[in-house]
């Protein structure tokens, strides 16, 4: 993330739960600052009031972060496969290519490579070929994303149900209060 989601101070869980955030699920070039901002934005939206709420916020943040990562990986796989479709492996050199290389070694000007950018239609074709080359990897990533989304949605549903139950309890408690007026008793 290039910009901060949270402009104010970070929201942190109670001291008893800090150990659960000591080692967030960061890999590669992911930054702790970005994760902390992301976590804080979720916590600000949920406004956890107790340890159970905080644990649910931690789970939702972890799962959302994993989904974000998987989507980035999927995009990189597609780009990699697209490049593979556009520039087939040099190891798969055919006999004709081998002969050209021998001639080019003797006379470099014989086969000058032209630097050309593929046209839009050709780029679309390479994208399609990239999807075809990466179909298995893309399916695996999509299944992982679906699994994370299912788990995150379950956690969000549990958070909602819990907050609804808490609201009902508060409403019931407030309705048990007798509304009256204070007057001084005569002596």
Secondary structure, DSSP 8 states (H G I E B T S, - for coil): --S-S--S------GGGGGGGTT----TT--HHHHHHHHHHHHHHH---SHHHHHHHHHHHHHHHHHHHHHHHHHHHHHHHHHHHHS--GGG--HHHHHHHHHHHH-TTTT--------HHHHHHHHHHHHHHTHHHHHHHHHHHHHHHHHHHHHHHHHHHHHHHHHHHHHHHHHTS----------
